[in-house]
Amino acid sequence: MAQWKRLIPELENNGYTHMIMAPGASFTYLTGMGAHQSERLTLFGISVDGRAALLLPKLEVNGVPQTLQARLFSYADETGSDDALREFTNELALTAMSSVGIEADHLRLFEANALRNAGIEQLIPADAMPMGLRLIKDSRELALLQTAATIVDAALTSTLPLVKIGMTEFEVAAELEYQMRKFGSEGTPFGTIVGSGPRGALPHGGPTSKQIEQGELVVLDYGAICAGYAADTTRTIAFGEPSNEARKVYNIVKQAQETAVSGVVAGITAEQVDALARDVISVAGYGEYFTHRTGHGLGLDVHEYPSIMKGNSLVLTPGMVFTIEPGVYLSGQFGVRIEDDVVITEGGCHVLTRFTKDLVIVDA
């Protein structure tokens, strides 16, 4: 059965007549096609009565899986997409009265305006429907996630002997990304983060030309991709002997991260996992410096459901994959974050990323 057919009961149960999506993770999940958003209009549509249609430029036609079971409508650059879009909407019986679900956090104004100009007026946020299907990973997806996780571990193992005090953050990031490519990564799912010394207190601080100095902690947050599936890991490395406070904070974050990982079992809620990590850091007196959620889901998107944070009462069940990544960020001084990717199993959880969480010191 084509994957997109699993969405039809969701449309019916939630009162939608159609779902239309632009290229992205859900598009890929439902079609098996890795298209990307560009200046050329590309849309995939499903109707509650079981029809599916794909609108795309002619240059992408050869990439359509034969198993898609959807009508194809293509167009050439010189003719534009208007006629093909009209055929696409006719095939799906789309009208101004249709109740059309969209991914509001993904559909651009470009696609929305094209649909509205074609007379499709009711574009309603429905992000949870395709994401709900993607929430539980099957054995194929878990194998790909494990491969991506193995790549990030191997890349760091190979990178550390090659880096030294005095290198720039750019150089460390480049070496890490090169090693991931050598081990088979298709790219990086996000910009590699290398934050040294005070810049480590910026949770999303990308690399700069700053040189890494003696005694600094360096936050390395990076990811790999295998067949579209992402791994995301963070390790904090010391370049030379760190200060006593830096060691203290590192050990607190390590304890928080390991406490949360060991407490993950099927049936626990997302906010309970968050509390496991957060409570350790709060009791140690650094709660105000843990400024983000404990984790996020992983899959075709590097950030997807479930969100591991306070207020999310979602019960975690086998097949869900997410990160556990507590951190402490002392502005102007340093930051520490440790992140693993885990999958809920019947007996607890399986940790996909296995690089040591003991503090590694680069001496050279």
C-alpha positions as CSV (number, residue, x, y, z in Angstrom):
1,M,0.0,0.0,0.0
2,A,1.3,3.5,-0.9
3,Q,2.3,5.3,2.3
4,W,0.0,8.3,1.6
5,K,-3.1,6.1,1.9
6,R,-2.5,5.9,5.6
7,L,-3.5,9.6,5.8
8,I,-7.0,9.1,4.4
9,P,-8.6,8.0,7.7
10,E,-6.9,11.0,9.4
11,L,-8.6,13.3,6.9
12,E,-11.9,11.8,7.5
13,N,-11.7,11.7,11.3
14,N,-10.6,15.3,11.4
15,G,-13.2,16.7,9.0
16,Y,-10.9,17.6,6.1
17,T,-11.7,16.9,2.4
18,H,-8.0,17.2,1.3
19,M,-4.4,17.5,2.4
20,I,-1.9,19.4,0.2
21,M,1.8,19.6,1.0
22,A,4.9,21.1,-0.4
23,P,8.3,19.3,-0.5
24,G,9.7,18.5,2.9
25,A,9.8,15.7,5.4
26,S,6.1,14.8,5.3
27,F,6.1,15.1,1.5
28,T,9.0,12.6,1.4
29,Y,7.5,10.3,4.0
30,L,4.2,10.0,2.0
31,T,5.5,9.9,-1.5
32,G,9.0,8.3,-1.1
33,M,10.3,11.2,-3.2
34,G,13.0,13.5,-2.0
35,A,11.9,16.7,-3.7
36,H,13.0,20.1,-2.4
37,Q,11.3,23.5,-2.3
38,S,12.5,25.9,-5.0
39,E,11.1,28.6,-7.3
40,R,9.3,25.8,-9.2
41,L,5.9,24.9,-7.9
42,T,5.7,21.3,-6.5
43,L,2.7,20.0,-4.6
44,F,1.3,16.7,-3.5
45,G,-2.4,16.3,-2.8
46,I,-4.7,13.7,-1.3
47,S,-8.5,13.6,-1.2
48,V,-10.6,12.0,1.4
49,D,-12.2,9.8,-1.3
50,G,-8.8,8.2,-2.0
51,R,-7.3,10.1,-4.9
52,A,-3.8,11.5,-5.0
53,A,-2.0,13.8,-7.4
54,L,1.5,15.2,-7.8
55,L,2.3,18.5,-9.4
56,L,5.9,19.0,-10.4
57,P,8.3,20.4,-13.0
58,K,9.2,18.1,-15.9
59,L,12.8,17.9,-14.8
60,E,11.8,16.1,-11.6
61,V,9.5,13.5,-13.3
62,N,12.2,10.8,-13.5
63,G,12.5,10.9,-9.7
64,V,8.9,9.8,-9.0
65,P,8.7,6.3,-7.5
66,Q,6.7,3.9,-9.6
67,T,4.9,2.8,-6.5
68,L,3.4,6.2,-5.8
69,Q,-0.1,5.4,-7.2
70,A,-0.9,9.1,-7.9
71,R,-1.7,11.1,-11.0
72,L,1.2,13.1,-12.3
73,F,0.9,16.6,-13.7
74,S,4.1,18.2,-14.9
75,Y,5.1,21.4,-16.6
76,A,8.0,22.9,-18.5
77,D,9.9,26.0,-17.3
78,E,8.9,27.9,-20.5
79,T,5.1,27.2,-20.1
80,G,4.8,27.7,-16.3
81,S,2.7,25.8,-13.9
82,D,-0.8,27.3,-14.3
83,D,-2.2,24.7,-16.7
84,A,-0.8,21.8,-14.7
85,L,-2.0,23.3,-11.5
86,R,-5.5,23.5,-13.0
87,E,-5.4,19.8,-13.9
88,F,-4.0,19.0,-10.5
89,T,-7.0,20.7,-8.7
90,N,-9.5,19.2,-11.1
91,E,-8.1,15.7,-10.5
92,L,-8.6,16.1,-6.7
93,A,-12.0,17.9,-7.2
94,L,-10.8,20.9,-5.2
95,T,-13.1,23.8,-4.9
96,A,-13.5,27.0,-2.9
97,M,-15.6,24.9,-0.5
98,S,-12.9,22.3,0.1
99,S,-11.5,22.0,3.6
100,V,-7.8,21.6,2.8
101,G,-5.2,20.7,5.4
102,I,-1.8,22.1,5.1
103,E,1.5,22.1,7.0
104,A,1.4,25.7,8.3
105,D,4.9,25.7,9.5
106,H,6.2,24.6,6.1
107,L,3.9,25.8,3.2
108,R,5.3,29.1,1.9
109,L,3.3,32.1,0.7
110,F,4.5,31.1,-2.8
111,E,2.5,27.8,-2.7
112,A,-0.4,29.3,-0.7
113,N,-0.9,32.1,-3.2
114,A,-0.8,29.6,-6.1
115,L,-3.5,27.6,-4.5
116,R,-5.6,30.6,-3.7
117,N,-5.2,32.0,-7.3
118,A,-6.6,28.6,-8.4
119,G,-9.7,29.1,-6.3
120,I,-8.7,27.1,-3.2
121,E,-9.6,29.3,-0.3
122,Q,-9.8,27.2,2.9
123,L,-6.2,26.3,3.7
124,I,-6.3,25.1,7.3
125,P,-3.3,24.2,9.5
126,A,-3.1,20.4,9.9
127,D,0.5,19.7,10.8
128,A,-0.3,17.1,13.4
129,M,-1.9,14.7,10.9
130,P,1.2,13.7,8.9
131,M,3.4,14.2,11.9
132,G,1.3,11.7,13.8
133,L,2.0,9.1,11.2
134,R,5.7,9.8,11.4
135,L,5.8,9.7,15.2
136,I,6.3,5.9,15.5
137,K,9.3,4.7,13.5
138,D,9.2,1.2,11.8
139,S,12.2,-1.2,11.7
140,R,13.5,0.3,8.4
141,E,13.5,3.8,9.8
142,L,15.1,2.7,13.1
143,A,17.9,1.0,11.1
144,L,18.6,4.2,9.2
145,L,18.6,6.3,12.3
146,Q,21.1,3.9,13.9
147,T,23.3,4.1,10.9
148,A,23.3,7.9,11.0
149,A,24.1,7.8,14.8
150,T,27.0,5.4,14.1
151,I,28.3,7.9,11.6
152,V,28.3,10.8,14.1
153,D,30.1,8.7,16.7
154,A,32.7,7.5,14.2
155,A,33.3,11.0,12.9
156,L,34.0,12.4,16.3
157,T,36.4,9.5,17.1
158,S,38.3,10.3,13.9
159,T,38.2,14.1,14.3
160,L,39.6,14.4,17.9
161,P,43.1,13.2,17.1
162,L,43.2,15.8,14.3
163,V,42.2,18.9,16.3
164,K,44.4,21.0,18.6
165,I,44.5,24.2,20.6
166,G,44.8,27.2,18.4
167,M,42.6,25.9,15.6
168,T,39.6,28.0,14.7
169,E,36.0,26.9,15.2
170,F,35.6,26.9,11.4
171,E,38.5,24.4,11.1
172,V,37.1,22.1,13.7
173,A,33.6,22.2,12.1
174,A,35.1,21.5,8.6
175,E,37.1,18.5,9.9
176,L,34.0,17.1,11.7
177,E,31.8,17.5,8.6
178,Y,34.5,16.0,6.3
179,Q,34.8,12.9,8.6
180,M,31.0,12.4,8.5
181,R,31.1,12.5,4.7
182,K,33.9,9.9,4.7
183,F,31.8,7.6,6.9
184,G,28.8,8.0,4.5
185,S,26.7,10.9,5.6
186,E,24.6,12.5,2.9
187,G,25.2,15.9,4.4
188,T,24.4,17.7,7.6
189,P,20.8,18.2,8.8
190,F,21.7,21.6,10.3
191,G,24.6,23.9,10.5
192,T,27.3,22.4,12.6
193,I,27.7,24.1,16.0
194,V,31.2,24.7,17.4
195,G,31.2,27.0,20.4
196,S,34.4,27.5,22.3
197,G,34.9,29.2,25.6
198,P,32.4,32.0,26.1
199,R,30.8,31.2,22.8
200,G,29.8,27.8,24.2
201,A,27.2,29.7,26.2
202,L,25.3,30.3,23.0
203,P,23.2,27.2,22.5
204,H,22.9,27.7,18.8
205,G,26.2,29.5,18.2
206,G,27.6,28.5,14.8
207,P,31.4,28.3,14.2
208,T,33.5,31.5,13.7
209,S,37.1,32.3,13.0
210,K,37.7,32.4,16.8
211,Q,40.7,30.4,17.8
212,I,40.3,27.8,20.5
213,E,42.4,28.7,23.6
214,Q,44.0,26.6,26.3
215,G,41.6,25.4,29.0
216,E,38.4,26.2,27.0
217,L,35.4,23.9,26.8
218,V,34.1,23.5,23.3
219,V,30.5,22.5,22.5
220,L,30.2,20.4,19.4
221,D,26.6,19.9,18.2
222,Y,26.5,18.2,14.8
223,G,24.5,15.7,12.8
224,A,24.6,13.2,9.9
225,I,22.0,12.0,7.4
226,C,21.3,8.4,6.2
227,A,18.7,8.0,3.4
228,G,17.1,11.2,4.7
229,Y,17.1,10.2,8.4
230,A,19.0,12.4,10.8
231,A,21.2,11.9,13.8
232,D,21.8,14.8,16.1
233,T,24.4,14.7,18.9
234,T,26.4,17.0,21.2
235,R,29.5,16.5,23.1
236,T,31.4,19.1,25.1
237,I,35.2,18.7,24.8
238,A,38.0,20.3,26.8
239,F,41.0,21.8,24.9
240,G,43.5,21.6,27.7
241,E,42.8,21.3,31.4
242,P,39.5,23.1,32.2
243,S,38.8,25.1,35.3
244,N,37.4,23.5,38.5
245,E,34.0,25.2,37.9
246,A,33.9,24.0,34.3
247,R,34.5,20.4,35.5
248,K,31.9,20.8,38.2
249,V,29.3,22.0,35.7
250,Y,30.2,19.3,33.2
251,N,29.7,16.6,35.8
252,I,26.3,18.1,36.7
253,V,25.1,18.1,33.1
254,K,26.4,14.6,32.6
255,Q,24.5,13.4,35.7
256,A,21.3,15.1,34.5
257,Q,21.7,13.6,31.0
258,E,22.4,10.1,32.3
259,T,19.5,10.4,34.9
260,A,17.1,11.2,32.1
261,V,18.3,8.5,29.8
262,S,18.2,5.8,32.5
263,G,14.6,6.9,33.5
264,V,13.1,6.6,30.0
265,V,10.6,3.8,29.8
266,A,7.4,3.2,27.7
267,G,4.5,5.0,29.5
268,I,6.5,7.9,30.8
269,T,5.4,11.3,29.6
270,A,7.5,13.8,27.7
271,E,7.4,16.3,30.5
272,Q,8.5,13.7,33.0
273,V,11.6,13.0,31.0
274,D,12.3,16.8,30.9
275,A,11.9,16.9,34.7
276,L,14.3,14.1,35.2
277,A,17.1,16.1,33.7
278,R,16.0,19.5,34.8
279,D,15.6,18.6,38.5
280,V,19.3,17.5,38.7
281,I,20.5,20.8,37.3
282,S,18.1,22.8,39.5
283,V,19.1,21.0,42.7
284,A,22.7,21.7,41.9
285,G,21.9,25.5,41.7
286,Y,22.1,26.0,37.9
287,G,18.4,25.7,37.0
288,E,18.2,29.2,35.6
289,Y,21.0,28.5,33.2
290,F,19.2,25.5,31.5
291,T,17.3,27.6,29.0
292,H,15.7,25.1,26.6
293,R,13.7,21.9,26.4
294,T,15.4,18.7,27.2
295,G,14.9,17.2,23.7
296,H,13.1,16.9,20.4
297,G,12.0,14.2,18.1
298,L,14.2,12.9,15.3
299,G,13.4,11.4,11.9
300,L,13.3,12.8,8.4
301,D,13.3,16.2,10.2
302,V,16.1,16.8,12.7
303,H,13.4,18.6,14.9
304,E,10.0,16.9,14.9
305,Y,7.6,15.4,17.4
306,P,7.8,14.6,20.3
307,S,9.0,17.7,22.1
308,I,10.5,16.7,25.4
309,M,9.5,19.6,27.6
310,K,7.4,20.9,30.5
311,G,3.7,21.0,29.6
312,N,3.8,18.1,27.1
313,S,1.8,15.3,28.6
314,L,2.3,13.0,25.6
315,V,2.8,9.4,26.7
316,L,5.9,8.0,25.1
317,T,5.5,4.7,23.4
318,P,7.8,2.2,21.6
319,G,9.1,3.4,18.3
320,M,9.4,7.1,19.3
321,V,12.8,8.6,18.7
322,F,14.1,11.8,20.4
323,T,17.1,13.5,21.8
324,I,18.0,14.0,25.5
325,E,20.2,17.1,25.6
326,P,20.3,19.1,28.9
327,G,22.7,22.0,29.1
328,V,24.0,24.8,31.3
329,Y,25.1,28.1,29.7
330,L,27.0,30.6,31.8
331,S,27.1,33.9,29.8
332,G,30.6,35.2,29.1
333,Q,32.2,32.1,30.6
334,F,31.3,28.7,28.9
335,G,28.6,26.3,28.1
336,V,28.1,22.5,28.5
337,R,25.6,20.3,26.6
338,I,25.5,16.6,26.2
339,E,23.1,15.0,23.8
340,D,22.2,11.5,22.8
341,D,19.5,10.1,20.5
342,V,17.3,7.4,22.0
343,V,14.4,5.2,20.9
344,I,11.7,4.0,23.2
345,T,11.5,0.2,23.4
346,E,9.2,-2.3,25.1
347,G,11.8,-2.7,27.9
348,G,12.9,0.9,28.3
349,C,15.0,2.8,25.7
350,H,17.9,2.1,23.4
351,V,20.6,4.7,23.0
352,L,21.6,5.2,19.4
353,T,24.6,7.5,20.0
354,R,27.3,5.8,22.0
355,F,30.3,8.2,22.1
356,T,31.7,8.5,25.7
357,K,30.2,11.0,28.0
358,D,33.3,11.2,30.1
359,L,35.1,14.5,29.7
360,V,37.5,14.2,26.8
361,I,40.6,16.5,27.0
362,V,42.5,17.5,23.9
363,D,46.0,18.1,25.0
364,A,47.8,19.2,21.9
